[in-house]
Amino acid sequence: MFNSEPCDGCSQSISDALSRTVRLIVDQKDVDSQRLCPGCFASWISRYESEMQISQQVIGTDEIIVD
């Protein structure tokens, strides 16, 4: 028998062998921890990659403020 708990993303039961844990740590303190099934983990990775990409927008020199 194996241990299974719900995925924090979709609430479906998932075995320990298939689960992935995502932890957010800021200044050496745990902020968030999520136990995810493979599908929710893949979605989390895709969302993380898209949100963390540097924008390809070019800034014109008229938008730079110098004090």
Jmol script that loads the backbone (N, CA, C; Angstrom):
load data "model"
ATOM      1  N   MET A   1       0.849  -1.185   0.000  1.00  0.00           N
ATOM      2  CA  MET A   1       0.000   0.000   0.000  1.00  0.00           C
ATOM      3  C   MET A   1       0.898   1.254   0.000  1.00  0.00           C
ATOM      4  N   PHE A   2       0.495   2.254  -0.718  1.00  0.00           N
ATOM      5  CA  PHE A   2       1.278   3.471  -0.794  1.00  0.00           C
ATOM      6  C   PHE A   2       0.486   4.651  -0.245  1.00  0.00           C
ATOM      7  N   ASN A   3       1.207   5.643   0.196  1.00  0.00           N
ATOM      8  CA  ASN A   3       0.595   6.848   0.742  1.00  0.00           C
ATOM      9  C   ASN A   3       0.145   7.743  -0.413  1.00  0.00           C
ATOM     10  N   SER A   4      -1.051   8.276  -0.318  1.00  0.00           N
ATOM     11  CA  SER A   4      -1.510   9.224  -1.334  1.00  0.00           C
ATOM     12  C   SER A   4      -2.250  10.369  -0.665  1.00  0.00           C
ATOM     13  N   GLU A   5      -1.974  11.559  -1.145  1.00  0.00           N
ATOM     14  CA  GLU A   5      -2.605  12.772  -0.646  1.00  0.00           C
ATOM     15  C   GLU A   5      -3.043  13.591  -1.850  1.00  0.00           C
ATOM     16  N   PRO A   6      -3.924  14.571  -1.648  1.00  0.00           N
ATOM     17  CA  PRO A   6      -4.392  15.363  -2.791  1.00  0.00           C
ATOM     18  C   PRO A   6      -3.342  16.356  -3.292  1.00  0.00           C
ATOM     19  N   CYS A   7      -3.410  16.607  -4.588  1.00  0.00           N
ATOM     20  CA  CYS A   7      -2.587  17.631  -5.233  1.00  0.00           C
ATOM     21  C   CYS A   7      -3.116  18.994  -4.793  1.00  0.00           C
ATOM     22  N   ASP A   8      -2.226  19.918  -4.463  1.00  0.00           N
ATOM     23  CA  ASP A   8      -2.650  21.263  -4.081  1.00  0.00           C
ATOM     24  C   ASP A   8      -3.183  22.063  -5.267  1.00  0.00           C
ATOM     25  N   GLY A   9      -2.902  21.600  -6.473  1.00  0.00           N
ATOM     26  CA  GLY A   9      -3.372  22.297  -7.668  1.00  0.00           C
ATOM     27  C   GLY A   9      -4.752  21.863  -8.117  1.00  0.00           C
ATOM     28  N   CYS A  10      -4.964  20.539  -8.237  1.00  0.00           N
ATOM     29  CA  CYS A  10      -6.228  20.041  -8.786  1.00  0.00           C
ATOM     30  C   CYS A  10      -7.023  19.198  -7.792  1.00  0.00           C
ATOM     31  N   SER A  11      -6.471  18.939  -6.637  1.00  0.00           N
ATOM     32  CA  SER A  11      -7.121  18.189  -5.546  1.00  0.00           C
ATOM     33  C   SER A  11      -7.296  16.700  -5.820  1.00  0.00           C
ATOM     34  N   GLN A  12      -6.720  16.179  -6.902  1.00  0.00           N
ATOM     35  CA  GLN A  12      -6.802  14.745  -7.160  1.00  0.00           C
ATOM     36  C   GLN A  12      -5.766  14.023  -6.306  1.00  0.00           C
ATOM     37  N   SER A  13      -6.092  12.813  -5.896  1.00  0.00           N
ATOM     38  CA  SER A  13      -5.187  12.006  -5.098  1.00  0.00           C
ATOM     39  C   SER A  13      -3.943  11.660  -5.913  1.00  0.00           C
ATOM     40  N   ILE A  14      -2.793  11.728  -5.269  1.00  0.00           N
ATOM     41  CA  ILE A  14      -1.533  11.444  -5.963  1.00  0.00           C
ATOM     42  C   ILE A  14      -0.609  10.683  -5.021  1.00  0.00           C
ATOM     43  N   SER A  15       0.089   9.688  -5.547  1.00  0.00           N
ATOM     44  CA  SER A  15       1.008   8.907  -4.724  1.00  0.00           C
ATOM     45  C   SER A  15       2.295   9.700  -4.495  1.00  0.00           C
ATOM     46  N   ASP A  16       2.988   9.373  -3.424  1.00  0.00           N
ATOM     47  CA  ASP A  16       4.252  10.048  -3.107  1.00  0.00           C
ATOM     48  C   ASP A  16       5.263   9.932  -4.239  1.00  0.00           C
ATOM     49  N   ALA A  17       5.286   8.780  -4.901  1.00  0.00           N
ATOM     50  CA  ALA A  17       6.271   8.562  -5.963  1.00  0.00           C
ATOM     51  C   ALA A  17       6.085   9.513  -7.146  1.00  0.00           C
ATOM     52  N   LEU A  18       4.872   9.986  -7.373  1.00  0.00           N
ATOM     53  CA  LEU A  18       4.599  10.866  -8.516  1.00  0.00           C
ATOM     54  C   LEU A  18       4.525  12.345  -8.143  1.00  0.00           C
ATOM     55  N   SER A  19       4.475  12.658  -6.868  1.00  0.00           N
ATOM     56  CA  SER A  19       4.286  14.047  -6.454  1.00  0.00           C
ATOM     57  C   SER A  19       5.569  14.855  -6.582  1.00  0.00           C
ATOM     58  N   ARG A  20       5.409  16.137  -6.787  1.00  0.00           N
ATOM     59  CA  ARG A  20       6.512  17.090  -6.818  1.00  0.00           C
ATOM     60  C   ARG A  20       6.170  18.190  -5.827  1.00  0.00           C
ATOM     61  N   THR A  21       7.170  18.673  -5.120  1.00  0.00           N
ATOM     62  CA  THR A  21       6.940  19.743  -4.158  1.00  0.00           C
ATOM     63  C   THR A  21       7.637  21.003  -4.645  1.00  0.00           C
ATOM     64  N   VAL A  22       6.886  22.093  -4.682  1.00  0.00           N
ATOM     65  CA  VAL A  22       7.416  23.397  -5.070  1.00  0.00           C
ATOM     66  C   VAL A  22       7.441  24.247  -3.809  1.00  0.00           C
ATOM     67  N   ARG A  23       8.615  24.781  -3.489  1.00  0.00           N
ATOM     68  CA  ARG A  23       8.739  25.623  -2.294  1.00  0.00           C
ATOM     69  C   ARG A  23       9.213  27.011  -2.694  1.00  0.00           C
ATOM     70  N   LEU A  24       8.614  28.014  -2.089  1.00  0.00           N
ATOM     71  CA  LEU A  24       9.028  29.396  -2.294  1.00  0.00           C
ATOM     72  C   LEU A  24       9.669  29.864  -0.999  1.00  0.00           C
ATOM     73  N   ILE A  25      10.941  30.226  -1.085  1.00  0.00           N
ATOM     74  CA  ILE A  25      11.692  30.667   0.086  1.00  0.00           C
ATOM     75  C   ILE A  25      12.212  32.076  -0.195  1.00  0.00           C
ATOM     76  N   VAL A  26      11.938  33.000   0.721  1.00  0.00           N
ATOM     77  CA  VAL A  26      12.396  34.379   0.606  1.00  0.00           C
ATOM     78  C   VAL A  26      13.155  34.709   1.880  1.00  0.00           C
ATOM     79  N   ASP A  27      14.358  35.210   1.733  1.00  0.00           N
ATOM     80  CA  ASP A  27      15.203  35.545   2.877  1.00  0.00           C
ATOM     81  C   ASP A  27      15.297  34.391   3.864  1.00  0.00           C
ATOM     82  N   GLN A  28      15.500  33.192   3.351  1.00  0.00           N
ATOM     83  CA  GLN A  28      15.685  31.966   4.115  1.00  0.00           C
ATOM     84  C   GLN A  28      14.460  31.577   4.947  1.00  0.00           C
ATOM     85  N   LYS A  29      13.280  32.075   4.575  1.00  0.00           N
ATOM     86  CA  LYS A  29      12.041  31.707   5.265  1.00  0.00           C
ATOM     87  C   LYS A  29      11.059  31.118   4.259  1.00  0.00           C
ATOM     88  N   ASP A  30      10.433  29.997   4.632  1.00  0.00           N
ATOM     89  CA  ASP A  30       9.422  29.393   3.763  1.00  0.00           C
ATOM     90  C   ASP A  30       8.219  30.309   3.654  1.00  0.00           C
ATOM     91  N   VAL A  31       7.859  30.655   2.418  1.00  0.00           N
ATOM     92  CA  VAL A  31       6.696  31.490   2.159  1.00  0.00           C
ATOM     93  C   VAL A  31       5.526  30.619   1.712  1.00  0.00           C
ATOM     94  N   ASP A  32       5.827  29.611   0.887  1.00  0.00           N
ATOM     95  CA  ASP A  32       4.774  28.758   0.339  1.00  0.00           C
ATOM     96  C   ASP A  32       5.374  27.408  -0.016  1.00  0.00           C
ATOM     97  N   SER A  33       4.553  26.378   0.082  1.00  0.00           N
ATOM     98  CA  SER A  33       4.950  25.040  -0.324  1.00  0.00           C
ATOM     99  C   SER A  33       3.730  24.367  -0.925  1.00  0.00           C
ATOM    100  N   GLN A  34       3.892  23.786  -2.109  1.00  0.00           N
ATOM    101  CA  GLN A  34       2.779  23.124  -2.792  1.00  0.00           C
ATOM    102  C   GLN A  34       3.193  21.728  -3.218  1.00  0.00           C
ATOM    103  N   ARG A  35       2.320  20.777  -2.988  1.00  0.00           N
ATOM    104  CA  ARG A  35       2.511  19.390  -3.433  1.00  0.00           C
ATOM    105  C   ARG A  35       1.685  19.248  -4.699  1.00  0.00           C
ATOM    106  N   LEU A  36       2.340  18.936  -5.821  1.00  0.00           N
ATOM    107  CA  LEU A  36       1.669  18.943  -7.120  1.00  0.00           C
ATOM    108  C   LEU A  36       1.802  17.604  -7.834  1.00  0.00           C
ATOM    109  N   CYS A  37       0.767  17.269  -8.606  1.00  0.00           N
ATOM    110  CA  CYS A  37       0.812  16.092  -9.479  1.00  0.00           C
ATOM    111  C   CYS A  37       1.653  16.455 -10.705  1.00  0.00           C
ATOM    112  N   PRO A  38       2.071  15.487 -11.512  1.00  0.00           N
ATOM    113  CA  PRO A  38       2.907  15.800 -12.683  1.00  0.00           C
ATOM    114  C   PRO A  38       2.285  16.836 -13.632  1.00  0.00           C
ATOM    115  N   GLY A  39       0.978  16.772 -13.874  1.00  0.00           N
ATOM    116  CA  GLY A  39       0.323  17.730 -14.771  1.00  0.00           C
ATOM    117  C   GLY A  39       0.333  19.147 -14.226  1.00  0.00           C
ATOM    118  N   CYS A  40       0.004  19.299 -12.940  1.00  0.00           N
ATOM    119  CA  CYS A  40       0.014  20.624 -12.319  1.00  0.00           C
ATOM    120  C   CYS A  40       1.436  21.161 -12.197  1.00  0.00           C
ATOM    121  N   PHE A  41       2.407  20.268 -11.955  1.00  0.00           N
ATOM    122  CA  PHE A  41       3.802  20.690 -11.887  1.00  0.00           C
ATOM    123  C   PHE A  41       4.270  21.212 -13.240  1.00  0.00           C
ATOM    124  N   ALA A  42       3.908  20.535 -14.316  1.00  0.00           N
ATOM    125  CA  ALA A  42       4.270  20.983 -15.665  1.00  0.00           C
ATOM    126  C   ALA A  42       3.646  22.350 -15.955  1.00  0.00           C
ATOM    127  N   SER A  43       2.410  22.550 -15.546  1.00  0.00           N
ATOM    128  CA  SER A  43       1.748  23.847 -15.730  1.00  0.00           C
ATOM    129  C   SER A  43       2.451  24.930 -14.921  1.00  0.00           C
ATOM    130  N   TRP A  44       2.855  24.590 -13.696  1.00  0.00           N
ATOM    131  CA  TRP A  44       3.551  25.542 -12.830  1.00  0.00           C
ATOM    132  C   TRP A  44       4.877  25.960 -13.466  1.00  0.00           C
ATOM    133  N   ILE A  45       5.623  24.987 -14.007  1.00  0.00           N
ATOM    134  CA  ILE A  45       6.907  25.281 -14.655  1.00  0.00           C
ATOM    135  C   ILE A  45       6.697  26.193 -15.863  1.00  0.00           C
ATOM    136  N   SER A  46       5.695  25.919 -16.677  1.00  0.00           N
ATOM    137  CA  SER A  46       5.412  26.753 -17.855  1.00  0.00           C
ATOM    138  C   SER A  46       5.065  28.174 -17.447  1.00  0.00           C
ATOM    139  N   ARG A  47       4.222  28.308 -16.435  1.00  0.00           N
ATOM    140  CA  ARG A  47       3.829  29.638 -15.953  1.00  0.00           C
ATOM    141  C   ARG A  47       5.050  30.369 -15.383  1.00  0.00           C
ATOM    142  N   TYR A  48       5.879  29.664 -14.618  1.00  0.00           N
ATOM    143  CA  TYR A  48       7.089  30.264 -14.048  1.00  0.00           C
ATOM    144  C   TYR A  48       8.019  30.771 -15.156  1.00  0.00           C
ATOM    145  N   GLU A  49       8.252  29.938 -16.160  1.00  0.00           N
ATOM    146  CA  GLU A  49       9.140  30.338 -17.262  1.00  0.00           C
ATOM    147  C   GLU A  49       8.611  31.556 -17.995  1.00  0.00           C
ATOM    148  N   SER A  50       7.307  31.595 -18.263  1.00  0.00           N
ATOM    149  CA  SER A  50       6.752  32.732 -19.006  1.00  0.00           C
ATOM    150  C   SER A  50       6.758  34.014 -18.172  1.00  0.00           C
ATOM    151  N   GLU A  51       6.526  33.908 -16.875  1.00  0.00           N
ATOM    152  CA  GLU A  51       6.497  35.107 -16.029  1.00  0.00           C
ATOM    153  C   GLU A  51       7.890  35.620 -15.689  1.00  0.00           C
ATOM    154  N   MET A  52       8.887  34.756 -15.725  1.00  0.00           N
ATOM    155  CA  MET A  52      10.233  35.171 -15.343  1.00  0.00           C
ATOM    156  C   MET A  52      11.096  35.593 -16.525  1.00  0.00           C
ATOM    157  N   GLN A  53      10.585  35.478 -17.752  1.00  0.00           N
ATOM    158  CA  GLN A  53      11.348  35.901 -18.925  1.00  0.00           C
ATOM    159  C   GLN A  53      11.464  37.417 -18.935  1.00  0.00           C
ATOM    160  N   ILE A  54      12.610  37.895 -19.376  1.00  0.00           N
ATOM    161  CA  ILE A  54      12.812  39.332 -19.516  1.00  0.00           C
ATOM    162  C   ILE A  54      12.048  39.793 -20.741  1.00  0.00           C
ATOM    163  N   SER A  55      11.328  40.863 -20.588  1.00  0.00           N
ATOM    164  CA  SER A  55      10.547  41.407 -21.688  1.00  0.00           C
ATOM    165  C   SER A  55      11.470  41.816 -22.831  1.00  0.00           C
ATOM    166  N   GLN A  56      11.051  41.555 -24.055  1.00  0.00           N
ATOM    167  CA  GLN A  56      11.831  41.907 -25.232  1.00  0.00           C
ATOM    168  C   GLN A  56      11.546  43.339 -25.687  1.00  0.00           C
ATOM    169  N   GLN A  57      10.761  44.058 -24.885  1.00  0.00           N
ATOM    170  CA  GLN A  57      10.398  45.431 -25.229  1.00  0.00           C
ATOM    171  C   GLN A  57      11.646  46.319 -25.216  1.00  0.00           C
ATOM    172  N   VAL A  58      11.787  47.138 -26.245  1.00  0.00           N
ATOM    173  CA  VAL A  58      12.914  48.053 -26.348  1.00  0.00           C
ATOM    174  C   VAL A  58      12.502  49.399 -25.754  1.00  0.00           C
ATOM    175  N   ILE A  59      13.337  49.923 -24.888  1.00  0.00           N
ATOM    176  CA  ILE A  59      13.059  51.218 -24.258  1.00  0.00           C
ATOM    177  C   ILE A  59      13.741  52.301 -25.065  1.00  0.00           C
ATOM    178  N   GLY A  60      12.945  53.299 -25.466  1.00  0.00           N
ATOM    179  CA  GLY A  60      13.502  54.426 -26.213  1.00  0.00           C
ATOM    180  C   GLY A  60      14.230  55.375 -25.265  1.00  0.00           C
ATOM    181  N   THR A  61      15.129  56.194 -25.798  1.00  0.00           N
ATOM    182  CA  THR A  61      15.899  57.116 -24.953  1.00  0.00           C
ATOM    183  C   THR A  61      15.025  58.197 -24.352  1.00  0.00           C
ATOM    184  N   ASP A  62      13.863  58.476 -24.930  1.00  0.00           N
ATOM    185  CA  ASP A  62      12.989  59.496 -24.366  1.00  0.00           C
ATOM    186  C   ASP A  62      12.263  58.985 -23.116  1.00  0.00           C
ATOM    187  N   GLU A  63      12.376  57.713 -22.813  1.00  0.00           N
ATOM    188  CA  GLU A  63      11.740  57.134 -21.638  1.00  0.00           C
ATOM    189  C   GLU A  63      12.682  57.028 -20.458  1.00  0.00           C
ATOM    190  N   ILE A  64      13.956  57.390 -20.636  1.00  0.00           N
ATOM    191  CA  ILE A  64      14.938  57.297 -19.571  1.00  0.00           C
ATOM    192  C   ILE A  64      14.983  58.621 -18.821  1.00  0.00           C
ATOM    193  N   ILE A  65      14.870  58.543 -17.500  1.00  0.00           N
ATOM    194  CA  ILE A  65      14.911  59.748 -16.655  1.00  0.00           C
ATOM    195  C   ILE A  65      16.244  59.759 -15.915  1.00  0.00           C
ATOM    196  N   VAL A  66      16.956  60.852 -16.014  1.00  0.00           N
ATOM    197  CA  VAL A  66      18.252  61.001 -15.348  1.00  0.00           C
ATOM    198  C   VAL A  66      18.148  62.161 -14.380  1.00  0.00           C
ATOM    199  N   ASP A  67      18.471  61.898 -13.132  1.00  0.00           N
ATOM    200  CA  ASP A  67      18.469  62.976 -12.115  1.00  0.00           C
ATOM    201  C   ASP A  67      19.842  63.543 -11.926  1.00  0.00           C
TER     202      ASP A  67
END
end "model"
wireframe off; spacefill off
backbone 0.3
color backbone group
